[in-house]
Amino acid sequence: MEECAKQKMQIEIQIRNLRSEADVLQCSEKTLGSEFISIQKDKDALKYLHKKQVTELDSFRNKLKRENELLVMHKKELESMKHELNSVVTDVDSPVIEKRVNSILPDEDVPAIKKPGCIITILVMAAVENTKDLETFKCDVEKSVSKNKILDVVIENNTTDEFLSRTDNQINTAKLIFILVSDVFVKRCWPDVSKMKNLSCALVDKNPLVVPVKIIGNVRFPMGLQSAHCLAFHRRDGYYKEALGKVLKEIME
């Protein structure tokens, strides 16, 4: 009997030990389950982060590609402008005209005033609706050219033949002509401006050089200006400033 009692006690002890080990295993299983869930969440987070980084990398590559294409395009424009500027004949004995007031009224009959020692280097043409852009553009130009060598031609409503004739004559005194192109200029001003013979000759002969200046992004150039290389004033970025500086540097040399 005593031997049976001892065996029974040993068996009960073993059962308790086994139950204890089973509890430990269950606890470990729960812990491993929690760790697995945590690892799975980390894995999903890494997948999302990787996907996001791949998307951002593709976007950056596309942006870099567009920037490189834009850089190549602007380099070609600069080289083309340089070639055109080299063909411009500088006439030292050209007649000299004093810089006029910012706007020339269509019905104004007073001819341009001549004054020795002051040569008009640049003529800037714009519609009266774009006066604000004209002043901003002039500020960019005046960083390289003195004010007294710049002539403003602001086109009001109801232009007269006298105004067009006077402006056409002034084109012959300039070395460089900037035309600020906007929807208003194309629709209202260009039908009259395109009649100027000296301007038409300048567009063909590039003497003086005519440079259209795009002041809004989606404007469509009229037929006569489509062949001329333009400045992207509306972007106001480094490429625009570099192109403008190149044009002014070449014309002033």
C-alpha positions in Angstrom: 0.0 0.0 0.0 2.8 2.4 0.9 4.5 1.6 -2.4 1.2 2.4 -4.3 0.8 5.7 -2.4 4.4 6.7 -3.3 3.8 6.0 -7.0 0.5 7.9 -6.9 2.3 10.9 -5.4 5.0 10.8 -8.0 2.4 10.6 -10.7 0.5 13.6 -9.3 3.8 15.6 -9.1 4.6 14.7 -12.8 1.1 15.8 -13.8 1.5 19.1 -12.0 4.9 19.6 -13.7 3.4 18.8 -17.0 0.5 21.2 -16.4 3.0 23.9 -15.4 5.0 23.3 -18.6 1.8 23.4 -20.6 0.9 26.8 -19.1 4.4 28.1 -19.9 4.1 26.8 -23.5 0.7 28.5 -23.8 2.1 31.7 -22.5 5.1 31.5 -24.9 2.6 30.7 -27.8 0.7 33.9 -27.0 3.9 35.9 -26.8 5.1 34.5 -30.1 1.7 35.2 -31.6 1.9 38.9 -30.5 5.4 39.1 -31.9 4.3 37.6 -35.2 1.5 40.1 -35.5 4.0 42.9 -34.7 6.4 41.6 -37.3 3.7 41.3 -39.8 2.7 45.0 -39.2 6.3 46.1 -39.5 6.5 44.1 -42.8 3.4 45.8 -44.2 4.7 49.2 -43.1 8.0 48.5 -44.8 6.2 47.4 -48.0 4.2 50.7 -47.9 7.3 52.7 -47.3 9.1 51.0 -50.1 6.2 51.5 -52.5 6.1 55.2 -51.6 9.8 55.6 -52.0 9.7 53.9 -55.4 6.8 56.3 -56.5 8.8 59.3 -55.2 11.9 58.1 -57.0 10.0 57.6 -60.3 8.5 61.1 -59.9 12.0 62.6 -59.2 13.4 60.8 -62.3 10.7 62.1 -64.5 11.2 65.6 -63.1 14.9 65.4 -63.6 14.3 64.2 -67.2 12.0 67.1 -67.9 14.6 69.5 -66.4 17.3 68.1 -68.6 15.1 68.4 -71.7 14.3 72.0 -70.7 18.0 72.7 -70.2 18.9 71.3 -73.6 16.1 73.4 -75.2 17.3 76.6 -73.6 20.9 75.9 -74.5 19.8 75.5 -78.1 17.8 78.8 -77.9 20.8 80.6 -76.4 23.1 79.3 -79.2 20.5 80.3 -81.8 20.2 83.8 -80.3 24.0 84.1 -80.1 24.2 83.3 -83.8 21.4 85.8 -84.7 23.1 88.5 -82.6 26.4 87.9 -84.3 24.7 88.7 -87.6 23.4 92.1 -86.3 25.3 95.0 -88.0 26.1 97.7 -85.5 25.6 101.1 -87.1 27.6 103.7 -85.1 26.4 106.6 -87.2 22.7 105.8 -86.6 20.4 108.8 -85.8 20.0 109.5 -82.1 16.7 109.9 -80.4 15.9 110.9 -76.8 14.0 108.4 -74.6 10.4 109.3 -74.5 7.6 109.2 -71.9 6.5 105.7 -71.1 3.5 105.8 -73.4 3.0 107.3 -76.9 -0.6 108.4 -77.5 -2.0 107.3 -80.9 -3.1 110.8 -81.8 0.2 112.4 -80.8 1.7 114.2 -83.8 5.0 115.4 -82.2 8.0 113.6 -83.9 10.7 111.9 -81.8 13.1 114.5 -80.3 16.7 114.1 -81.5 19.5 114.7 -79.0 23.2 114.2 -79.6 25.1 111.7 -77.4 22.1 109.5 -76.7 21.6 106.4 -78.8 18.5 104.2 -78.5 19.8 100.7 -78.1 16.6 98.9 -77.2 13.0 99.5 -78.2 10.3 97.8 -76.1 6.8 97.4 -77.6 3.7 96.5 -75.5 0.0 97.0 -75.4 -1.3 99.5 -72.9 -3.1 96.7 -71.0 0.4 95.2 -70.3 2.0 98.3 -68.8 2.7 96.6 -65.5 4.5 93.7 -67.2 6.4 96.3 -69.4 7.7 98.1 -66.3 8.8 94.8 -64.7 10.5 93.7 -67.9 12.3 97.0 -68.1 13.7 96.6 -64.6 15.3 93.3 -65.8 16.7 95.1 -68.9 18.0 98.1 -67.0 20.3 95.8 -65.0 22.5 95.7 -68.1 21.4 98.8 -70.2 21.1 102.3 -69.0 17.6 103.9 -69.0 18.4 106.6 -71.5 19.1 103.9 -74.2 15.7 102.3 -73.9 12.6 103.5 -75.7 9.1 102.5 -74.7 6.4 102.1 -77.3 3.0 101.6 -75.6 0.2 100.9 -78.1 -3.1 102.5 -77.0 -6.5 101.9 -78.5 -7.4 103.3 -81.9 -3.8 103.6 -83.3 -3.3 106.1 -86.2 -1.3 105.8 -89.3 0.9 108.6 -88.0 1.7 106.6 -84.8 2.5 103.5 -86.8 4.7 105.4 -89.2 6.6 107.1 -86.4 7.1 103.9 -84.6 8.3 102.1 -87.8 10.9 104.9 -88.3 12.1 104.4 -84.7 12.7 100.8 -85.3 15.6 101.8 -87.7 17.3 103.6 -84.8 17.4 100.5 -82.5 19.8 97.6 -82.2 17.4 95.3 -80.5 13.5 95.2 -80.3 11.6 93.4 -77.6 7.9 92.8 -78.3 5.8 91.8 -75.2 3.3 89.3 -76.5 0.0 88.7 -74.8 -3.5 87.7 -76.0 -4.4 91.4 -76.0 -1.4 92.3 -78.1 -2.1 89.5 -80.6 -5.7 90.3 -81.1 -5.7 94.1 -80.9 -2.2 95.4 -81.6 -0.6 92.9 -84.0 -3.0 93.5 -87.0 -1.7 97.1 -87.0 1.8 96.5 -85.9 2.4 93.9 -88.6 1.8 96.5 -91.3 5.1 98.3 -90.3 7.5 97.7 -93.2 10.7 98.2 -91.2 9.5 95.7 -88.5 8.6 93.2 -91.2 12.1 93.6 -92.7 13.7 93.2 -89.3 11.9 90.0 -88.7 13.3 88.6 -91.9 16.8 90.1 -91.9 17.3 90.1 -88.1 18.6 93.6 -88.3 17.7 94.9 -85.9 17.1 91.7 -84.0 13.5 91.2 -82.9 12.9 89.1 -79.8 9.3 88.3 -78.7 8.7 88.2 -75.0 6.0 85.8 -73.8 4.3 87.4 -70.8 1.6 84.7 -70.4 2.2 81.0 -70.8 -0.6 79.9 -73.1 -0.5 82.7 -75.7 -0.4 81.7 -79.4 2.1 83.7 -81.4 0.9 85.3 -84.6 2.3 84.1 -87.9 4.9 86.8 -88.2 6.5 86.1 -84.8 6.4 82.3 -84.9 9.9 82.0 -86.5 11.5 84.3 -83.9 13.0 82.8 -80.7 11.2 84.2 -77.6 12.0 84.9 -74.0 9.8 83.1 -71.4 9.2 86.2 -69.2 6.1 84.5 -67.7 8.3 81.9 -66.0 10.7 84.4 -64.4 13.1 81.5 -63.8 16.9 81.1 -64.2 16.6 80.1 -67.8 14.7 83.3 -68.7 17.3 85.5 -66.8 20.2 83.7 -68.4 18.7 84.0 -71.9 17.9 87.7 -71.4 21.4 88.4 -70.0 23.0 86.6 -73.0 21.0 88.7 -75.5 21.8 92.0 -73.7 25.5 91.1 -73.4 25.9 90.3 -77.1 24.0 93.5 -78.2 26.1 95.7 -75.9 29.5 94.4 -77.1 
